[in-house]
Amino acid sequence: MMEQHQTLKLQNKVVREAVEWILWIGGAVLIALILRTYVFSLVIVPTGSMLNTIQLNDRLFVYKLGYVLHIEDVKRGDIVVFKYPDDRKTLYVKRVIGLPGDTIEIKDGVLYINGKVYKENYLKEPMVGSFGPYKVPPGHYFMMGDNRNDSHDSRFWEHKYVSRDDIIGKVVFRIWPLSRAGVVK
C-alpha cells in the first residue's frame, strides 16, 4: 500500500512538472507570436531596388507597433515594408515619397513634389526619365526604390498607391550582415 502511494505521488509530481513545462513553453510561444504580429518582424531583401541603402539579402528589423497603433505617422523618407498593391500576398520594401494629397512628378530625372524640386541624398545614381504627374489619394502613399533606374515601384504598378492599412512597419535596423549592421536611413 505504501509503495502504491509513493508511485501515485511520483506520477502526480511528473504530471505537474509536465503541465508546468507545457504552460511555460505555450506562454513563450504566445508572447513570441504577439511580438512578431504587433511589435516587430524580420525581413530579407531579395532585390536590388533599394541599393545602395539596402543591399541584396540584408536582414532588416521592421518596427510595427508605431504604425499598427497609429502612434507614429508615416513620413516622407521612411523606408517601409508593405503589401504590394498588385498582389497583396507579396511584401515590398520601398521609401515613402508621396504623402496623401501630394502631387508627384519626375521631369528629366528630377523629382518634384507639389511643384517643388525634392533633393534626395540616398539615390544610387541620378534618375532617368519622366513620369507622372501622380496625385496621391487620401489614405494612400507613393513609394519608390532608392535604385530608381532599377526599381519596380509606384511608377510602374497597375495600382499606383499603397493604402495606409497595407503598410506593415518601418525599417529601422539592419541586423545582417554584421559588417553592415546598424540603423537604416
BAFI-3210 file (N, C-alpha, C; in Angstrom, 3 decimals, decimal comma, padded with zeros to 6 digits):
// residues 185
n [1|2|3|4|5|6|7|8|9|10|11|12|13|14|15|16|17|18|19|20|21|22|23|24|25|26|27|28|29|30|31|32|33|34|35|36|37|38|39|40|41|42|43|44|45|46|47|48|49|50|51|52|53|54|55|56|57|58|59|60|61|62|63|64|65|66|67|68|69|70|71|72|73|74|75|76|77|78|79|80|81|82|83|84|85|86|87|88|89|90|91|92|93|94|95|96|97|98|99|100|101|102|103|104|105|106|107|108|109|110|111|112|113|114|115|116|117|118|119|120|121|122|123|124|125|126|127|128|129|130|131|132|133|134|135|136|137|138|139|140|141|142|143|144|145|146|147|148|149|150|151|152|153|154|155|156|157|158|159|160|161|162|163|164|165|166|167|168|169|170|171|172|173|174|175|176|177|178|179|180|181|182|183|184|185]
n.u [000,823|001,904|003,901|002,402|001,164|003,403|004,186|001,963|002,165|004,595|003,867|001,943|003,583|005,233|003,314|002,426|004,827|005,174|002,892|003,498|005,815|004,662|002,896|004,750|006,228|004,142|003,274|005,578|005,662|003,247|003,763|005,902|004,549|002,722|004,510|005,787|003,631|002,541|004,549|007,267|009,057|011,121|012,736|013,948|015,740|015,158|015,838|017,566|016,419|016,575|019,172|021,747|021,215|020,011|021,193|021,288|019,859|020,080|019,217|016,548|015,271|012,019|009,959|006,803|004,789|004,361|003,117|000,967|-000,599|-001,122|000,417|002,609|003,155|003,194|005,918|007,358|010,145|010,530|011,512|009,720|007,906|005,492|002,307|002,315|000,495|-000,525|-000,460|-001,319|-000,298|002,372|005,258|006,809|009,701|010,231|010,841|008,977|007,625|005,563|002,979|-000,439|-002,501|-000,401|001,221|003,097|005,808|008,089|010,498|012,609|014,369|014,349|012,921|009,810|007,834|004,710|005,117|007,643|011,194|012,594|015,138|017,315|019,505|020,166|020,057|021,065|022,095|021,849|018,481|016,677|014,537|011,011|008,039|004,613|002,293|001,391|-001,307|-001,636|-003,984|-006,267|-005,322|-003,410|-000,151|002,775|005,310|008,826|011,842|015,283|017,145|016,488|016,555|016,348|014,079|011,075|008,460|005,970|005,617|005,321|003,380|000,143|-001,865|-001,203|-000,791|-000,153|-002,146|-002,721|-003,434|-002,145|000,490|003,023|005,135|007,950|011,230|013,970|016,454|019,384|020,210|021,788|024,133|026,567|028,697|027,620|025,674|023,283|021,548|019,089|018,694]
n.v [-001,195|001,213|001,475|001,751|004,182|005,912|005,626|006,721|009,347|010,111|009,930|011,972|014,147|014,124|014,603|017,170|018,581|018,238|019,584|022,148|022,726|022,669|024,845|026,974|026,855|027,169|029,741|031,227|030,858|032,104|034,771|035,322|035,150|037,280|039,452|039,253|039,639|042,169|043,946|043,729|042,530|040,431|040,843|039,701|041,084|040,633|041,814|044,321|046,843|048,837|049,615|051,945|051,924|049,693|046,442|043,513|040,622|041,578|041,475|042,734|044,611|045,267|047,679|047,561|048,376|051,196|052,032|050,209|050,826|053,395|055,341|056,518|058,587|057,923|058,984|061,130|059,824|057,742|054,327|051,588|048,503|046,864|045,648|044,679|046,468|045,325|042,627|041,468|039,483|039,579|041,044|044,244|046,387|049,717|053,274|055,916|058,344|060,012|061,619|061,477|063,419|064,728|065,831|064,116|064,241|063,427|064,924|064,758|063,208|064,536|064,869|066,119|067,412|068,406|070,487|071,482|071,104|068,174|067,294|064,508|062,553|059,921|058,356|055,810|056,439|059,158|059,771|058,612|059,665|060,597|060,912|060,731|063,475|062,319|062,121|061,721|059,807|060,370|058,767|057,121|056,245|057,075|055,155|054,642|053,052|053,326|052,808|054,013|053,673|051,007|049,867|048,417|050,127|052,465|053,987|052,150|050,291|048,721|049,413|052,240|053,327|052,894|051,722|053,042|051,123|048,897|049,137|047,641|048,094|050,039|050,124|049,862|048,930|047,239|043,935|041,972|041,574|041,292|043,020|045,290|046,004|048,065|051,247|052,000|054,389]
n.w [000,000|000,808|-001,070|-003,424|-002,918|-002,912|-005,575|-006,881|-005,915|-007,090|-009,788|-009,898|-009,375|-011,651|-013,639|-012,851|-013,226|-016,010|-016,959|-016,030|-017,578|-020,160|-019,953|-019,582|-022,009|-023,865|-023,117|-023,762|-026,554|-027,242|-026,434|-028,190|-030,655|-030,410|-030,206|-032,736|-034,453|-033,777|-032,884|-033,943|-036,854|-038,908|-042,019|-045,190|-047,827|-051,177|-053,616|-055,651|-055,530|-053,631|-053,447|-052,872|-050,236|-048,979|-049,214|-051,376|-049,953|-047,325|-043,887|-042,181|-039,431|-038,655|-037,402|-036,076|-034,262|-033,842|-036,228|-036,387|-034,123|-034,744|-033,535|-034,519|-037,303|-040,825|-042,596|-045,111|-046,719|-044,969|-044,781|-045,636|-045,038|-046,905|-048,165|-051,436|-053,808|-056,199|-055,802|-053,041|-051,403|-051,514|-050,106|-050,085|-049,952|-049,739|-050,201|-048,741|-050,726|-051,723|-049,955|-048,644|-050,720|-052,003|-055,055|-057,306|-059,487|-062,056|-063,912|-066,548|-064,977|-062,534|-059,374|-058,444|-055,905|-055,217|-057,034|-056,377|-056,457|-055,153|-053,168|-052,924|-051,090|-051,033|-053,274|-055,591|-058,085|-060,473|-061,411|-064,293|-066,906|-067,325|-065,472|-064,515|-063,996|-060,668|-058,535|-055,213|-053,528|-050,694|-047,628|-048,754|-050,206|-052,116|-053,417|-053,822|-054,971|-053,873|-055,791|-058,364|-061,171|-061,494|-060,225|-059,363|-058,803|-057,483|-059,824|-061,858|-061,254|-061,557|-059,723|-058,340|-055,775|-052,246|-049,718|-046,458|-044,611|-045,587|-045,010|-043,297|-041,481|-040,269|-041,511|-039,467|-038,631|-039,660|-039,319|-040,339|-042,929|-040,276|-040,606|-041,713|-039,966|-038,338|-037,904|-040,331|-042,792]
ca.u [000,000|002,809|004,593|001,424|001,006|004,600|004,116|000,945|002,751|005,600|003,137|001,358|004,685|005,634|002,233|002,515|006,042|004,895|001,935|004,248|006,641|003,765|002,428|005,870|006,518|002,987|003,340|006,679|005,217|002,214|004,449|006,644|003,577|002,215|005,592|006,011|002,452|002,203|005,649|008,356|009,312|012,377|012,560|015,145|015,524|015,575|016,164|018,445|015,675|016,879|020,618|022,801|020,771|019,821|021,841|020,659|019,913|020,153|018,160|016,123|014,347|010,890|009,179|005,400|003,863|004,024|002,160|-000,220|-001,422|-001,211|001,158|003,595|002,695|004,061|006,532|008,142|011,508|010,543|011,620|008,654|007,503|004,061|001,728|002,353|-000,909|-000,963|-000,504|-001,216|000,397|003,798|005,714|007,833|010,414|010,480|010,853|007,777|007,935|004,371|002,007|-001,795|-002,727|000,750|001,366|004,447|006,151|009,508|010,768|014,015|015,132|014,271|011,696|009,060|006,721|003,850|005,700|008,970|012,249|012,856|016,520|017,483|020,929|020,309|019,900|022,223|022,606|020,810|017,310|016,500|013,161|009,936|006,880|003,571|002,117|000,558|-001,972|-001,784|-005,301|-006,301|-005,096|-002,501|001,233|003,507|006,567|009,882|013,094|016,441|017,813|015,368|016,631|016,141|013,142|009,670|007,798|004,667|005,567|005,085|002,333|-001,222|-002,447|-000,025|-000,665|-000,227|-003,070|-002,146|-003,698|-001,253|001,861|003,266|006,006|009,074|012,554|014,765|017,773|019,920|020,834|022,712|025,334|027,057|029,634|026,832|024,570|023,092|020,336|018,868|018,054]
ca.v [000,000|002,352|001,570|002,264|005,597|006,625|005,615|007,709|010,646|010,359|010,184|013,314|015,110|014,128|015,276|018,604|019,086|018,289|020,685|023,389|022,936|022,988|026,223|027,886|026,838|027,791|031,187|031,794|030,872|033,138|036,073|035,476|035,430|038,648|040,377|039,196|040,151|043,559|044,807|043,741|041,335|040,444|040,572|039,562|041,839|039,762|042,528|045,482|048,084|049,850|049,891|051,458|051,986|048,307|045,522|042,214|039,653|042,176|041,105|044,003|044,661|046,129|048,086|047,605|048,870|052,603|052,133|049,407|051,573|054,768|056,223|057,174|058,861|057,559|060,238|061,116|059,395|056,473|053,084|050,785|047,220|046,955|044,682|045,165|046,672|044,487|041,249|041,763|038,411|039,867|042,211|045,076|047,369|050,931|054,541|056,747|059,585|060,852|061,526|061,751|064,770|065,216|065,587|063,652|064,249|063,333|065,531|064,607|062,648|065,373|064,628|067,290|067,126|069,598|071,521|071,909|070,100|067,482|066,782|063,214|062,231|058,479|057,645|055,075|057,202|060,093|059,152|058,828|059,591|061,483|060,134|061,475|063,634|061,408|062,763|060,672|059,922|060,325|057,466|056,332|056,715|056,796|054,530|054,464|052,477|054,234|052,475|054,439|053,186|049,562|049,641|048,225|050,886|053,072|054,480|051,069|049,389|048,955|050,186|053,069|053,847|051,929|052,120|053,124|049,840|047,867|049,363|046,703|048,696|050,872|049,509|050,693|048,419|046,102|043,038|041,070|041,007|042,024|044,073|046,490|046,136|049,414|051,968|052,199|055,702]
ca.w [000,000|000,895|-002,359|-004,378|-002,570|-003,397|-007,034|-007,231|-005,594|-008,124|-011,033|-009,778|-009,492|-013,066|-014,379|-012,525|-013,883|-017,452|-017,172|-015,825|-018,778|-021,285|-019,758|-019,851|-023,455|-024,515|-022,846|-024,551|-027,951|-027,340|-026,380|-029,450|-031,725|-030,217|-030,581|-034,186|-035,142|-033,499|-032,469|-034,912|-037,651|-039,646|-043,449|-046,022|-049,060|-052,273|-054,865|-055,536|-055,775|-052,617|-053,423|-052,016|-048,846|-048,538|-050,149|-051,588|-048,850|-045,993|-042,941|-041,598|-038,307|-039,018|-036,239|-036,473|-033,250|-034,057|-037,337|-036,071|-033,166|-035,248|-032,641|-035,371|-038,660|-041,939|-043,037|-046,335|-046,468|-044,226|-045,536|-045,051|-045,598|-047,180|-049,103|-052,820|-054,177|-057,324|-055,301|-051,612|-050,685|-051,654|-049,346|-050,717|-049,133|-050,535|-049,470|-048,909|-051,446|-051,763|-048,860|-049,110|-051,230|-052,774|-056,483|-057,576|-060,912|-062,379|-065,220|-066,924|-063,866|-061,331|-058,624|-057,976|-055,000|-055,168|-057,883|-055,918|-056,573|-053,900|-053,162|-052,263|-050,997|-050,839|-054,547|-056,090|-059,226|-060,938|-062,017|-065,728|-067,388|-066,867|-065,050|-063,817|-062,552|-059,902|-057,391|-054,200|-052,891|-049,223|-047,016|-049,583|-050,305|-053,357|-052,999|-054,822|-054,505|-053,965|-057,045|-059,201|-062,549|-061,460|-059,131|-059,716|-057,746|-057,787|-061,205|-062,814|-060,800|-062,031|-058,621|-058,079|-054,414|-051,162|-048,653|-045,106|-043,954|-046,137|-044,536|-042,195|-040,484|-040,688|-041,405|-038,568|-038,295|-040,412|-038,351|-041,038|-042,328|-039,110|-041,019|-042,059|-039,006|-037,827|-038,242|-041,763|-043,053]
c.u [000,863|003,522|003,664|001,201|002,188|004,612|003,117|001,463|003,762|004,937|002,529|002,427|005,134|004,589|002,273|003,700|005,805|003,944|002,644|005,110|005,789|003,265|003,534|006,170|005,378|002,969|004,422|006,296|004,181|002,836|005,205|005,694|003,021|003,276|005,771|004,835|002,294|003,390|006,770|008,358|010,658|012,069|013,930|014,836|016,057|016,008|017,077|017,737|015,968|018,389|020,847|022,418|020,651|020,379|021,009|020,901|020,177|018,973|017,817|015,133|013,271|010,062|007,731|004,511|003,431|002,993|000,862|-001,157|-001,644|-000,608|002,093|002,997|003,705|004,587|007,265|009,586|011,614|010,749|010,674|008,504|005,987|003,621|001,688|000,922|-001,414|-001,006|-000,268|-000,584|001,901|004,147|006,825|008,483|010,741|010,496|009,566|008,209|006,742|003,423|000,608|-001,960|-001,583|000,577|002,832|004,663|007,665|009,676|012,259|014,877|015,114|012,908|011,102|007,935|005,962|004,497|007,084|009,963|012,505|014,229|016,597|018,964|021,189|020,226|021,203|022,909|021,518|019,688|017,215|015,006|012,234|008,705|005,875|003,006|001,158|-000,012|-002,294|-003,133|-005,221|-006,084|-004,140|-001,137|001,829|004,901|007,553|011,101|014,221|017,263|016,800|015,389|016,461|015,231|011,728|008,857|006,514|004,542|005,094|003,952|000,991|-001,976|-001,296|000,234|-000,843|-001,138|-002,341|-002,308|-002,774|000,209|002,050|004,092|007,155|010,390|013,410|016,203|018,141|020,622|021,851|022,958|025,870|027,982|028,908|025,689|024,492|021,785|020,264|018,131|017,887]
c.v [001,253|002,585|002,151|003,765|006,423|006,687|006,658|009,123|011,053|010,676|011,583|014,387|015,236|014,864|016,778|019,248|019,235|019,445|022,031|023,706|023,335|024,424|027,240|027,985|027,508|029,298|031,867|031,899|031,970|034,534|036,330|035,812|036,853|039,663|040,419|039,800|041,662|044,480|044,865|042,473|041,502|040,137|040,442|040,244|041,027|040,481|043,715|046,811|049,187|050,103|051,393|051,469|050,592|047,399|044,248|041,314|040,258|041,668|042,362|043,791|045,687|046,400|048,309|048,419|050,319|052,799|051,388|050,176|053,025|055,775|057,099|057,380|058,338|058,871|060,045|060,750|058,125|055,319|052,112|049,441|047,287|045,832|045,335|045,287|045,806|042,998|041,314|040,643|038,643|041,114|042,909|045,956|048,537|052,141|055,304|058,059|060,536|060,554|061,798|063,220|065,338|064,972|065,290|063,678|064,158|063,868|065,446|064,165|063,450|065,154|065,952|066,795|068,427|070,781|071,991|070,764|069,499|066,834|065,483|062,848|060,734|057,686|056,981|055,853|058,173|059,345|059,529|058,783|060,626|060,628|061,069|062,604|062,593|062,173|061,667|060,844|059,896|058,893|056,568|057,012|056,286|056,341|054,442|053,827|053,487|053,990|052,740|053,871|051,668|049,204|049,521|048,874|051,525|053,554|053,417|050,118|049,723|049,803|050,993|053,401|052,739|052,494|052,138|051,788|048,722|048,077|048,556|047,361|049,445|050,112|050,427|050,225|047,257|045,213|042,098|041,602|041,912|043,172|045,370|046,713|047,581|050,010|052,186|053,517|055,906]
c.w [000,000|-000,445|-003,425|-004,144|-003,089|-004,921|-007,512|-007,012|-006,676|-009,462|-011,021|-009,950|-010,952|-013,904|-014,123|-013,236|-015,389|-017,773|-017,031|-017,043|-019,976|-021,165|-020,040|-021,351|-024,224|-024,315|-023,663|-026,025|-028,163|-027,331|-027,683|-030,598|-031,618|-030,637|-032,094|-034,956|-034,977|-033,228|-033,497|-035,747|-038,328|-041,098|-044,106|-047,346|-050,246|-053,556|-054,579|-055,704|-054,763|-052,482|-053,465|-050,550|-048,243|-049,623|-050,312|-050,383|-047,475|-045,164|-042,147|-040,456|-038,657|-037,767|-036,674|-035,541|-033,491|-035,149|-037,029|-035,152|-033,580|-034,274|-033,468|-036,760|-039,671|-042,505|-044,365|-045,978|-045,649|-045,203|-044,859|-045,764|-045,748|-048,108|-050,481|-053,350|-055,338|-056,967|-053,797|-050,791|-050,675|-050,853|-050,115|-049,661|-050,052|-049,606|-049,772|-049,563|-051,414|-050,627|-049,404|-049,523|-052,049|-054,271|-056,736|-059,082|-061,054|-063,788|-065,475|-065,742|-062,585|-060,679|-058,151|-057,074|-054,807|-055,887|-057,483|-056,047|-055,190|-053,995|-052,362|-052,267|-050,880|-052,139|-054,983|-057,208|-059,666|-061,670|-063,495|-066,031|-066,793|-066,589|-064,379|-064,648|-061,958|-058,704|-056,374|-053,490|-051,357|-048,718|-047,779|-049,693|-051,637|-052,956|-054,157|-054,166|-054,647|-055,227|-058,165|-060,619|-062,636|-060,287|-059,686|-058,586|-058,247|-059,227|-062,184|-062,425|-061,444|-061,001|-058,008|-056,606|-053,380|-050,077|-047,311|-044,383|-044,437|-045,751|-043,259|-041,090|-041,121|-040,492|-040,537|-038,400|-039,207|-039,393|-038,992|-042,427|-041,208|-039,492|-041,386|-041,083|-038,506|-038,291|-039,755|-041,943|-044,535]
res [m|m|e|q|h|q|t|l|k|l|q|n|k|v|v|r|e|a|v|e|w|i|l|w|i|g|g|a|v|l|i|a|l|i|l|r|t|y|v|f|s|l|v|i|v|p|t|g|s|m|l|n|t|i|q|l|n|d|r|l|f|v|y|k|l|g|y|v|l|h|i|e|d|v|k|r|g|d|i|v|v|f|k|y|p|d|d|r|k|t|l|y|v|k|r|v|i|g|l|p|g|d|t|i|e|i|k|d|g|v|l|y|i|n|g|k|v|y|k|e|n|y|l|k|e|p|m|v|g|s|f|g|p|y|k|v|p|p|g|h|y|f|m|m|g|d|n|r|n|d|s|h|d|s|r|f|w|e|h|k|y|v|s|r|d|d|i|i|g|k|v|v|f|r|i|w|p|l|s|r|a|g|v|v|k]
***
